[in-house]
Amino acid sequence: MVTLCYFFQFSPAESLPEIKLECEVKKLASVEDLLSFLKLLDLSLGTLKLRLERGDFCYLAFIEGKAVHRSWVTFSSCWVKDARAVFKPAKNEAYIYDSYTLPRYRSKGAFTSTLLKIIADFRGSNTSLWIAVRENNFPSRKAVEKVGFEKVFGLMFKKILVFKRYEFVKIRENFSEKGMKDRIILA
């Protein structure tokens, strides 16, 4: 088994892309606000509380009044399932994770609108945003690049029988190998 996961960054110095929001997006950061969305969130109440206690917050996108997409943002270390590793944001960095759109609502702008709202909320905060996307997830890669995230590096995971191997893939020339390794904790 071989997987390649790309890590993208949006710098606070970048200008906001001029893309129209295609749906309403709300930032929610309390258990009370999120309780009615547990099915979409696909979380136990304990996990939801844990995320909120550590300072994470959830963005929900709505189409015709229905919550159809979720994305979480954290300043803490976070498991990246597709990379089989942990991403550890540096100071003044946040990581977008656990993004999901209900299948029926894909390609309707929910993820793109959510990313734009997150970018707008972090504007002027001097916080860089990171997100990881599996190499073969073309719709998500397209949305991430459309709103201005830049591919910085990749992490390849190889597993043959019980043997695991990781390989960093440098993409942005001015981003050091140390920068990659400082942000990734290998499992």
Residue, then its C-alpha position, 0 to 999 in steps of 0.5 A: m500500500v502506498t499513499l501520498c498526501y500533499f500539505f498546502q499552506f495559505s499565508p496571511a500575506e496572500s490576498l483573498p481570492e475573489i470567489k463568490l460564496e455559494c452557500e452560508v457558512k457558520k463558525l461554531a465553537s460550543v457544544e450547544d451550537l453543535l449538538s443538533f449536527l452530531k450526525l453530520l459531524d459523525l462524532s461521539l459527544g465525548t470527542l466533540k467536547l474534547r475538540l472544543e476543550r482544546g480550542d478547536f472550532c467547527y465550520l458548517a456549510f448550509i445549502e437551503g438551510k441544511a448542514v451539508h459540510r463540516s471542517w474543523v480548525t485547530f492550533s494543536s497537533c492533529w492526526v492526518k489519516d491520509a498521511r498516517a502521521v500527525f501534523k503539528p502546527a508551528k506558532n502562528e499556524a492553524y490546521i484545517y482537518d476532518s473536512y467532509t461534504l455529504p455525497r449528495y451535495r458535492s460539487k456545489g461549492a460547500f467546501t470552497s465556501t467553507l475554506l473562503k470563510i476560514i481564510a476570511d476569519f483568519r485575515g489580519s491575524n498573522t496566522s498561516l493556514w494548513i490543510a492536507v489532501r490525498e494525492n488522488n482526491f482531485p475535487s478537494r485539491k481543486a477547491v484548495e488550490k482555487v482559494g489560494f492554498e499553495k502546495v508546499f510538501g508531500l508525505m509518502f507512506k508505504k507499507i509492505l506487510v508489517f514494514k512502514r516507510y515514510e518519505f518527504v517530498k519537497i515541492r516548494e523550493n524555499f521550504s526546508e526539509k527541517g520545516m517539513k520534519d518540524r511539522i510532522i510526527l511519524a506514527 
